[in-house]
Amino acid sequence: MEETYLLNVEGVKKKILHGGQGELPKLQDGSKITFHFQTLKDDFERTVIDDSREAGIPMEIIVGKMFKLEIWETLLRSMRAGEVAEFWCDAIHTGMYALVSRGMRRIAEGRDPLEGQKHRCGMGNMFDYHSTGYEDLDELQRTPQPLIFIMELFRVEEPWAYKRDTWAMSKEEKLAAVPVLHREGNRLVLRKEFGQAAEKYQEAVICLRNLQAKEKPWEDGWLKLESLVTPLVLNYCQCQLELGEYYEVLEHTTELLQKHKDNAKAYFKRAKAHAAVWNEREAREDFLRVAHLDPSMAAAVKKELKQLGERMRKKHVEDRKRYQGLFQPARRP
C-alpha cells in the first residue's frame, strides 16, 4: 500500500510504504522511540547515505531530549507501530544531518561521537571544522539539500515502561529514582542477594553524584545531596564486605572519611575490611575510633577486637610452623 500526503509541516511529504497497526502513539517527554532508518539523496540514483540495518541495531531517540535533527521527531509522531514510511524533507530541515550522521557513524565504529569537538553548539562546530572526516558528509555540509528518509517504527515506550540510563533522566526523575533504588537494594539484602543489592545502591549514588556535579561544593544544595549519598555508600560497602571485596570497601570508606571524619559506621566497615586482609594495626586503630565516636557501639567493637586477636594469634602460630618447616635441615635416612 502506498499513500502520499502532506504533513502539516512546510517542506515535508510522506508516503506510506507499509501500513502500521493501532492508533498513533501519544508521545510525551521521556518516551523512547525505536526504529530503523535509511537516508537517501534526492537524486536519480537515490544514493544511500546511511542505513541503520547495516550497523545491526535500530536507532533510539528520547522525546524531548533535544535530538539535533528535530524533524525526525515530527516524522515519527506521524507513524504507527509496524509502519514503514518514506519522507521527503526539504533542505530547511536537513542542514544538521551531516553532524548527526557523523556522530552515529562514530558510535557504530566504537569511537567517541564528540571526539575533537569544542564546547560549542552544533552549528558552531560546523563552522569550526572544515571536514567531518567523511567525504559524502562534507558534501552535504557544504551544500545542504533535500533528503529522503525511509523509516520503520518498531515501538514507542512510555517513560515509566523501560529502564533509562542515568544521563537520560531529568533532575526530578533522578531524585525520584533514588528512594526506589534504595528500597530495592534493601529488599535484595534481606534476600542475601548482595551483588544485585550493591548494583542498586551504586546506581542511586551515580544519580546523586550527577546532580551534585551541578552544585557548589559544601553549600546547602550539595550538602543535602551528600546526606543522601552517605548511607547509600555505607550500604554498598556492607554488600562488598559480604562478597569479600575488601579492597573495594577500603577504597570507598577512605574516600567517605576524607569528607566526613566523624562517621563511626564508615570507620567500623573500614576496620572490618582491614581485619579481613590482615592489616592488624589499621584495624585496631579504626575500631578504637568507632568506640570513641559512638559509645553505643563499644560492645560491638569489643567483640570485633577479640575476634581479631584470636585470628591474628592463630595466624602467627600457623606462620611459625610453616617457617620452621622451611628452615629445618633435612634428616639423613
Secondary structure, DSSP 8 states (H G I E B T S, - for coil): --EEEE-SSTTEEEEEEE--BSS-----TT-EEEEEEEEEESSTT--EEEEHHHHTS-EEEETTS--S-HHHHHHHHT--BT-EEEEEE-HHHHTTHHHHHHHHHHHHTTS-TTTT--SS-HHHHHHH-S--S-HHHHHHHHS---EEEEEEEEEEE-GGGS---GGGS-HHHHHHHHHHHHHHHHHHHHTT-HHHHHHHHHHHHHHHHHHHTTS-TTSHHHHHHHHHHHHHHHHHHHHHHHHT-HHHHHHHHHHHHHH-TT-HHHHHHHHHHHHHTT-HHHHHHHHHHHHHH-GGGHHHHHHHHHHHHHHHHHHHHHHHHHHHHHHS-----
